Amino acid sequence: MTKADIISEIAVQTGLQKKDISVTIESFMEIIKGSLLDNKENVYLRGFGSFIIKHRAEKTARNITKNTTITIAAHDLPCFKPAKSFVEQMRGNDRT
């Protein structure tokens, strides 16, 4: 499902105009990105999941084609962790 599909589905379910929904979805994504990038804060959506920041420590790796060792710098990654109730629903154990 793409962002356009989500916008269309919301428009069908709510009767709102697609352009208004598109602005809302874009704002929602920008707020999440801003929280993770600028504020370094996790975003928790109860019953759905969490957008969290995972820190990866510096490590050494090997480039086997050139037979050299390289260093990968420490960095942060955005990750999504689904809520327990969401995981249970996916497994077929409806816990609503």
Residue, then its C-alpha position, 0 to 999 in steps of 0.5 A: m500500500t502506498k501513501a496515495d492508496i492510504i489517502s484514497e482509503i481515508a477519503v472513501q471512509t471519511g468523505l473528506q477531500k484528498k488534498d486535505i487528507s494529503v496535507t494531514i498525512e504529510s504533516f503527520m510524517e514531518i512531525i514524526k521525522g522532526s521528533l526523531l531527527d531534531n529532538k532525538e525523541n521517540v514517538y509512541l502511538r498506543g495500540f499501533g507501535s513506536f518510532i524509536i531511535k537505535h544507536r549503532a556503535e562504531k565497528t570494524a568491517r571487512n571489504i572482502t573484494k579488496n581484502t581491506t578493513i574499514t571502520i563504520a562510524a557510530h550512527d543512529l537509525p530510525c526503527f519501528k517497533p509494533a505494539k504488543s496488541f498489534v503483533e498479537q492481531m497479526r498472529g491471529n490472537d485478536r486482543t482488541 
